[in-house]
Amino acid sequence: MKNYVIIGHLWLRAIEFINEEKADTYITKNCNAETECGKYTQEEFYAEFQEFYLESHEYGVNEYGALRLIIIREP
């Protein structure tokens, strides 16, 4: 299930969603030519960013079905 969405290129962040459908809904509403986005499985995400510092912030209940925001920083 690809429920991690990577956003941006100047400063990377990810949102973990409850499922892939919620991730797709977020991408449809918020990602475009100006806002780069990519979808990852949990395994793909941690393999790609294992060397980076990951700062996690839990979300409360929200309309997007987002579980947490992960700020991705260079090591």
ChimeraX attribute file (.defattr): number of C-alpha atoms within 10 A of each C-alpha:
attribute: neighborCount
match mode: 1-to-1
recipient: residues
	/A:1	12
	/A:2	19
	/A:3	22
	/A:4	29
	/A:5	25
	/A:6	21
	/A:7	20
	/A:8	15
	/A:9	10
	/A:10	6
	/A:11	10
	/A:12	15
	/A:13	19
	/A:14	23
	/A:15	24
	/A:16	26
	/A:17	21
	/A:18	16
	/A:19	15
	/A:20	18
	/A:21	15
	/A:22	18
	/A:23	23
	/A:24	19
	/A:25	13
	/A:26	19
	/A:27	19
	/A:28	10
	/A:29	8
	/A:30	13
	/A:31	16
	/A:32	10
	/A:33	6
	/A:34	8
	/A:35	11
	/A:36	15
	/A:37	19
	/A:38	14
	/A:39	21
	/A:40	19
	/A:41	15
	/A:42	14
	/A:43	11
	/A:44	13
	/A:45	17
	/A:46	13
	/A:47	10
	/A:48	11
	/A:49	14
	/A:50	11
	/A:51	11
	/A:52	13
	/A:53	13
	/A:54	18
	/A:55	11
	/A:56	15
	/A:57	12
	/A:58	12
	/A:59	13
	/A:60	10
	/A:61	9
	/A:62	8
	/A:63	8
	/A:64	14
	/A:65	19
	/A:66	21
	/A:67	18
	/A:68	17
	/A:69	19
	/A:70	20
	/A:71	18
	/A:72	17
	/A:73	14
	/A:74	10
	/A:75	9
